[in-house]
Amino acid sequence: MGIDDIIKKAKEEATDERIDQAAGLLKKVAPDHVDEQIDTYAEKAKDLND
């Protein structure tokens, strides 16, 4: 399995729904003052899926 295969698999697994789930879990354990940054990075990750 080459790097291209790994990237392709990661993009297949990183659906918008899973990104939202991960962000939600992170916000549960992270301090409240970083919630906005978590949301920002989640949106950027979803943009990369397009």
Z-matrix of the N, CA and C atoms (Angstrom, degrees):
N
C 1 1.453
C 2 1.528 1 107.91
N 3 1.317 2 116.06 1 120.19
C 4 1.459 3 121.70 2 179.78
C 5 1.516 4 112.20 3 -89.98
N 6 1.303 5 115.85 4 175.86
C 7 1.467 6 121.56 5 -178.82
C 8 1.524 7 111.14 6 -61.53
N 9 1.333 8 117.26 7 -36.59
C 10 1.469 9 120.09 8 178.43
C 11 1.523 10 111.39 9 -63.42
N 12 1.324 11 116.36 10 -38.36
C 13 1.462 12 120.69 11 177.70
C 14 1.527 13 110.93 12 -66.18
N 15 1.315 14 116.33 13 -39.18
C 16 1.464 15 120.94 14 179.67
C 17 1.530 16 110.18 15 -65.78
N 18 1.315 17 116.69 16 -43.58
C 19 1.468 18 120.92 17 179.01
C 20 1.517 19 110.44 18 -63.46
N 21 1.325 20 116.80 19 -43.76
C 22 1.471 21 120.81 20 179.38
C 23 1.525 22 110.32 21 -60.67
N 24 1.321 23 117.25 22 -45.17
C 25 1.462 24 121.58 23 179.59
C 26 1.529 25 111.11 24 -63.33
N 27 1.325 26 116.89 25 -41.72
C 28 1.467 27 120.47 26 179.30
C 29 1.518 28 110.83 27 -62.67
N 30 1.333 29 117.28 28 -41.29
C 31 1.465 30 120.39 29 179.00
C 32 1.524 31 111.37 30 -65.99
N 33 1.332 32 116.91 31 -35.25
C 34 1.460 33 120.52 32 177.55
C 35 1.525 34 111.40 33 -66.11
N 36 1.320 35 116.36 34 -38.33
C 37 1.462 36 121.60 35 -177.40
C 38 1.524 37 113.21 36 -81.10
N 39 1.311 38 117.33 37 -27.09
C 40 1.468 39 121.79 38 -175.71
C 41 1.525 40 110.01 39 -87.45
N 42 1.319 41 115.75 40 66.08
C 43 1.460 42 119.76 41 177.76
C 44 1.522 43 109.56 42 -75.15
N 45 1.319 44 116.26 43 162.32
C 46 1.469 45 120.24 44 178.21
C 47 1.528 46 110.60 45 -57.23
N 48 1.324 47 116.83 46 -38.65
C 49 1.462 48 120.73 47 -179.65
C 50 1.532 49 110.90 48 -63.77
N 51 1.309 50 116.68 49 -43.02
C 52 1.468 51 120.23 50 -179.82
C 53 1.521 52 111.27 51 -69.50
N 54 1.314 53 116.89 52 -35.38
C 55 1.462 54 119.88 53 176.57
C 56 1.524 55 109.45 54 -63.69
N 57 1.335 56 117.17 55 -42.97
C 58 1.462 57 121.08 56 177.72
C 59 1.533 58 111.05 57 -62.92
N 60 1.335 59 116.65 58 -40.41
C 61 1.460 60 120.58 59 178.41
C 62 1.530 61 110.53 60 -62.37
N 63 1.320 62 116.20 61 -45.75
C 64 1.469 63 120.05 62 179.94
C 65 1.519 64 110.79 63 -63.24
N 66 1.326 65 117.03 64 -42.28
C 67 1.460 66 120.47 65 179.07
C 68 1.526 67 110.32 66 -62.30
N 69 1.306 68 116.58 67 -41.97
C 70 1.462 69 120.35 68 178.30
C 71 1.516 70 112.28 69 -61.27
N 72 1.327 71 116.15 70 -42.38
C 73 1.469 72 119.63 71 178.43
C 74 1.523 73 111.13 72 -66.74
N 75 1.324 74 116.55 73 -40.35
C 76 1.468 75 119.50 74 177.76
C 77 1.524 76 111.23 75 -61.96
N 78 1.323 77 116.64 76 -41.33
C 79 1.471 78 119.50 77 -178.32
C 80 1.522 79 111.60 78 -66.99
N 81 1.336 80 117.88 79 -24.46
C 82 1.466 81 120.49 80 177.52
C 83 1.526 82 111.78 81 -70.16
N 84 1.334 83 116.46 82 -32.12
C 85 1.466 84 118.93 83 -175.50
C 86 1.528 85 113.22 84 -103.85
N 87 1.314 86 116.62 85 -19.17
C 88 1.472 87 120.39 86 -178.66
C 89 1.527 88 109.85 87 -84.81
N 90 1.315 89 116.92 88 156.22
C 91 1.468 90 119.67 89 175.24
C 92 1.537 91 110.33 90 -60.93
N 93 1.320 92 115.82 91 148.86
C 94 1.464 93 120.71 92 -176.59
C 95 1.527 94 113.35 93 -58.44
N 96 1.308 95 117.49 94 -30.14
C 97 1.467 96 119.19 95 -175.73
C 98 1.532 97 113.07 96 -71.26
N 99 1.331 98 118.72 97 -6.96
C 100 1.471 99 120.13 98 177.45
C 101 1.527 100 112.74 99 -106.16
N 102 1.325 101 117.48 100 2.77
C 103 1.464 102 120.44 101 -179.60
C 104 1.532 103 112.14 102 -57.12
N 105 1.310 104 117.15 103 -40.44
C 106 1.462 105 120.72 104 -179.13
C 107 1.530 106 110.96 105 -63.87
N 108 1.315 107 116.70 106 -39.39
C 109 1.466 108 119.81 107 178.88
C 110 1.526 109 110.68 108 -67.84
N 111 1.312 110 116.78 109 -38.92
C 112 1.469 111 120.34 110 177.74
C 113 1.523 112 109.43 111 -61.17
N 114 1.331 113 117.11 112 -44.83
C 115 1.461 114 120.70 113 178.11
C 116 1.529 115 111.45 114 -61.42
N 117 1.319 116 116.46 115 -40.88
C 118 1.466 117 121.06 116 179.50
C 119 1.520 118 110.82 117 -61.91
N 120 1.321 119 116.84 118 -47.45
C 121 1.466 120 120.07 119 -179.43
C 122 1.527 121 111.48 120 -68.02
N 123 1.326 122 117.44 121 -34.24
C 124 1.461 123 119.45 122 176.43
C 125 1.527 124 110.58 123 -64.11
N 126 1.318 125 116.83 124 -42.56
C 127 1.471 126 119.96 125 177.85
C 128 1.528 127 111.29 126 -63.58
N 129 1.324 128 117.02 127 -40.59
C 130 1.468 129 120.01 128 177.73
C 131 1.520 130 110.97 129 -63.63
N 132 1.334 131 117.23 130 -39.51
C 133 1.459 132 121.21 131 178.20
C 134 1.526 133 110.61 132 -64.12
N 135 1.333 134 116.38 133 -40.34
C 136 1.473 135 119.41 134 178.02
C 137 1.514 136 111.16 135 -67.64
N 138 1.322 137 117.36 136 -35.10
C 139 1.468 138 120.58 137 176.55
C 140 1.526 139 111.29 138 -62.16
N 141 1.323 140 116.69 139 -35.26
C 142 1.464 141 120.67 140 179.10
C 143 1.531 142 111.76 141 -67.67
N 144 1.320 143 116.69 142 -22.30
C 145 1.467 144 120.69 143 177.67
C 146 1.524 145 112.45 144 -72.05
N 147 1.318 146 116.67 145 -22.65
C 148 1.475 147 119.99 146 -176.14
C 149 1.508 148 112.01 147 -72.73
